[in-house]
Amino acid sequence: MQKKYTNTKSWLDNDTVAAWVFLTPALILLSVFIIWPIAYLFYLSFTAGSFTLKGTYWIGLRNYWRLLANHDFWQVLGNTFYFTVATIIPSLVISLGLAVLLNRSIPLRGLLRSAYFLPSIISLVAAGLGFRWLFQTSGPVNGLLAFFSIPDIPWLGNTFWAMPVLILMSIWKQLGFNMVVFLAGLQAIPPSRYEAADLDGANAWQQFWYITLPGLRPTMIFAIITTAIFTLRSFEQVFVMTGGGPLNSTNLLVYYIYQEAFGQFDFGYAAAAATVLLAVTLVLVYLQLQTWGEE
């Protein structure tokens, strides 16, 4: 009777030791700069006090109850939801249209691709300052309206118009990135599908609806998640352009956390709000991973 031997690798063999040697620096950096701050943020959300000699003290869920009872927090959540949805939809639709157009052989295609991608590499602070100059009361936009005998609009000082200006700036900033993502997705669709559709007599719209969109499903999910994360972490444009005003109408969640932490020095309450933002972001990342795993 022959004996069966099982090859078991020791966790101390050369390959395993080498792997741990190479992974250890990255794991240390990951722990110091990501895992520990997240854990400390979660702990801080259950405390009150300040970083003085008095220190912080444990108060349990009181900060989270304050969030639920605070009208300003719910207004900020509503602003953030409005800002996120109103940024995602146009930036995806416009960038998809541009990608479909620039995926064809048209004149100056390379130049147009570079021009549309350029806003993505511009600093948010610089872009915010530029848009603030464009939409100030005596700025070029009102100058153009005056040419058509339209009265000046206080874009950034009006509770109705301030948020659309922020949304317009964010759409402009995100278009190039989404366009490149969609271009990569379009080039991954086999040309044979379009050739077969041509033979079957499908027109351009039918090819787009039944071939392009299904083929772009993973790309679309990726673009939606990344754009949502981009909008959820928006801070610079609010800080530079509106400061959360007028009347809290453009205050977004990240800027609200900044105000509570470094304006009111209420670090425990700000940490609770930041934990809510972290939870929403983790849900979005989980949905993205689940979608990619199903492909």
C-alpha positions in Angstrom: 0.0 0.0 0.0 1.5 3.3 -1.1 1.6 6.2 1.3 0.2 9.5 0.2 2.3 12.5 1.1 0.9 16.0 1.1 3.1 18.9 0.3 2.6 21.5 2.9 4.4 24.8 2.7 5.9 26.1 5.8 5.0 29.6 6.7 8.8 30.1 7.3 9.9 29.0 3.8 12.0 31.4 1.7 9.2 32.6 -0.5 6.9 33.5 2.4 9.7 35.3 4.3 10.6 37.2 1.2 7.0 38.2 0.6 6.6 39.5 4.2 9.9 41.4 3.9 8.6 43.2 0.8 5.1 43.8 2.2 6.1 45.0 5.6 7.0 48.6 4.6 3.8 49.0 2.7 1.8 47.5 5.6 3.4 49.8 8.1 2.7 52.9 6.0 -0.9 51.6 5.5 -1.4 51.1 9.2 0.1 54.5 10.2 -1.6 56.7 7.6 -4.9 54.9 6.9 -5.9 52.2 9.4 -4.9 54.1 12.6 -6.5 57.5 11.5 -9.7 55.7 10.7 -9.7 53.8 14.0 -8.9 57.0 15.9 -11.6 58.9 14.0 -14.2 56.3 15.0 -13.0 56.5 18.7 -13.1 60.3 18.6 -16.7 60.3 17.5 -17.7 58.9 20.9 -15.9 61.6 22.8 -16.1 65.3 23.6 -13.6 67.9 24.8 -10.6 69.3 23.1 -6.9 68.5 22.5 -5.8 70.6 25.6 -4.7 69.7 29.1 -8.3 68.9 29.9 -8.4 66.3 27.1 -11.3 64.4 25.7 -13.8 62.2 27.6 -16.2 59.4 26.6 -19.8 60.4 25.9 -21.0 57.4 24.0 -23.5 57.9 21.2 -24.3 61.5 22.2 -22.6 63.0 19.1 -24.6 60.8 16.8 -27.8 61.8 18.5 -26.8 65.5 18.0 -26.4 64.8 14.3 -29.8 63.3 14.0 -31.4 66.3 15.9 -29.4 69.0 14.1 -31.4 70.8 11.4 -28.2 72.2 9.9 -26.8 68.7 9.5 -29.9 67.5 7.6 -29.7 70.6 5.4 -26.1 69.8 4.6 -27.0 66.2 3.8 -29.7 67.5 1.5 -27.2 69.9 -0.2 -24.7 67.1 -0.6 -27.3 64.8 -2.1 -28.5 67.5 -4.5 -24.9 68.4 -5.4 -23.9 64.8 -6.0 -26.9 63.7 -8.1 -26.8 67.0 -10.2 -23.1 66.5 -10.9 -23.1 62.8 -11.6 -25.9 62.7 -14.3 -24.7 65.5 -16.6 -21.0 64.6 -16.2 -21.8 61.0 -17.3 -24.1 61.8 -20.1 -21.9 64.6 -21.6 -18.7 62.7 -21.2 -20.2 59.5 -22.8 -21.4 61.6 -25.8 -17.9 63.1 -26.1 -16.3 59.7 -25.9 -18.5 58.2 -28.6 -17.8 61.2 -30.8 -14.0 61.2 -30.2 -13.8 57.4 -30.7 -14.5 58.0 -34.4 -12.0 59.2 -36.9 -12.7 63.0 -37.0 -10.4 65.9 -37.7 -8.3 67.1 -34.7 -9.3 64.1 -32.6 -6.1 64.1 -30.6 -6.2 67.8 -29.9 -9.9 67.6 -28.8 -9.1 64.7 -26.5 -6.4 66.7 -24.8 -8.5 69.9 -24.6 -11.4 68.1 -22.9 -9.1 66.3 -20.5 -7.2 69.4 -19.5 -9.7 70.5 -16.8 -9.0 67.3 -14.9 -5.4 68.2 -14.2 -6.1 71.8 -13.2 -6.0 72.5 -9.4 -9.5 72.7 -7.9 -8.4 75.9 -6.1 -7.3 77.5 -9.3 -10.5 76.3 -11.1 -12.6 77.6 -8.2 -10.9 81.0 -8.3 -11.5 81.1 -12.1 -15.2 80.4 -11.8 -15.6 82.9 -8.9 -14.1 85.5 -11.2 -16.4 84.5 -14.1 -19.6 84.6 -11.9 -18.9 87.6 -9.7 -21.5 90.4 -10.0 -19.2 92.5 -12.3 -17.7 89.4 -14.0 -17.8 88.3 -17.6 -20.9 86.2 -17.3 -23.0 89.2 -16.2 -21.2 91.2 -18.8 -22.5 88.8 -21.4 -26.0 89.0 -20.0 -25.9 92.8 -20.1 -25.1 92.6 -23.8 -28.5 90.9 -24.2 -30.1 93.5 -21.9 -30.6 90.9 -19.1 -30.2 92.3 -15.5 -27.2 91.2 -13.5 -27.6 88.1 -11.4 -25.8 87.7 -8.0 -24.7 84.2 -8.9 -22.7 83.4 -5.8 -24.8 85.6 -3.4 -28.1 84.0 -4.3 -29.5 81.0 -2.5 -31.0 79.6 -5.7 -28.1 80.2 -8.1 -25.0 79.5 -5.9 -25.4 75.8 -5.9 -25.8 75.5 -9.8 -22.6 77.4 -10.2 -20.8 74.9 -7.9 -22.3 72.0 -9.8 -21.3 73.6 -13.2 -17.7 73.9 -12.0 -17.7 70.3 -10.7 -19.1 68.9 -14.0 -16.5 70.9 -16.0 -13.8 69.5 -13.7 -14.9 65.8 -14.0 -15.8 65.7 -17.7 -12.3 64.9 -19.0 -11.6 62.0 -16.5 -15.0 60.4 -17.3 -14.4 60.9 -21.1 -11.1 59.0 -20.9 -12.7 56.2 -18.9 -15.5 55.8 -21.5 -13.0 55.9 -24.3 -11.1 53.0 -22.8 -14.4 51.1 -22.4 -15.5 51.8 -26.0 -12.2 50.5 -27.3 -12.6 47.3 -25.3 -15.9 46.4 -27.2 -15.1 44.0 -30.0 -15.7 45.6 -33.5 -17.2 42.4 -34.7 -20.4 43.2 -32.7 -20.9 46.3 -34.7 -20.1 44.6 -38.0 -22.7 41.9 -37.2 -25.2 44.6 -36.3 -24.6 46.4 -39.6 -25.2 43.1 -41.5 -28.5 42.8 -39.6 -29.5 46.3 -40.6 -29.3 48.0 -37.2 -29.1 51.8 -37.3 -26.7 53.9 -35.2 -29.1 54.4 -32.3 -29.9 50.6 -32.1 -26.2 49.8 -32.1 -25.6 52.3 -29.3 -28.5 51.1 -27.2 -28.0 47.3 -27.7 -24.2 47.1 -28.1 -22.5 50.2 -26.7 -24.4 50.6 -23.5 -24.4 46.9 -22.4 -20.7 46.8 -23.3 -20.0 49.8 -21.1 -21.8 48.5 -18.1 -18.7 47.9 -15.9 -17.2 51.1 -17.1 -20.4 53.0 -16.3 -20.5 51.6 -12.8 -16.8 52.6 -12.3 -17.5 56.1 -13.6 -20.6 56.5 -11.4 -18.7 55.4 -8.2 -15.6 57.5 -8.9 -17.7 60.6 -9.7 -19.8 60.1 -6.6 -16.7 59.9 -4.4 -15.3 63.0 -6.1 -18.5 64.9 -5.3 -18.8 63.6 -1.8 -15.3 64.8 -0.9 -15.8 68.2 -2.5 -14.2 70.9 -0.3 -12.0 73.2 -2.3 -14.7 74.7 -4.5 -16.9 75.5 -1.6 -14.1 77.0 0.4 -12.9 79.2 -2.4 -16.2 80.1 -4.1 -19.0 80.4 -1.5 -17.7 79.5 2.0 -20.9 77.4 2.4 -23.2 80.4 1.9 -25.4 82.2 1.3 -27.5 81.0 4.2 -25.9 77.6 4.3 -27.3 76.8 0.8 -24.0 75.5 -0.6 -22.6 73.9 2.6 -21.5 70.4 1.8 -20.6 67.6 4.2 -16.8 67.8 4.0 -16.9 71.6 4.5 -19.4 71.2 7.4 -17.0 68.8 9.0 -14.2 71.3 8.6 -16.3 74.1 10.1 -17.2 72.0 13.1 -13.7 70.7 13.7 -11.6 73.8 13.0 -14.2 76.6 13.3 -16.1 75.4 16.4 -13.3 73.1 17.7 -16.0 70.5 18.3 -13.8 67.6 17.3 -16.0 64.8 18.6 -19.1 66.0 16.7 -17.0 66.6 13.6 -15.7 63.1 13.9 -19.2 61.7 14.0 -20.1 63.5 10.8 -16.9 62.3 9.2 -17.8 58.7 10.2 -21.1 59.1 8.4 -19.3 60.3 5.3 -16.8 57.4 5.6 -19.7 54.9 5.9 -21.3 56.3 2.7 -18.0 56.1 0.9 -17.4 52.5 2.0 -20.9 51.5 0.8 -20.1 53.0 -2.6 -16.8 51.1 -2.8 -18.5 47.9 -1.7 -21.0 48.3 -4.5 -18.3 48.8 -7.0 -16.4 45.7 -5.9 -19.5 43.6 -6.0 -20.3 44.8 -9.5 -16.8 44.1 -10.7 -17.0 40.7 -9.1 -20.1 39.8 -11.0 -18.6 40.5 -14.4 
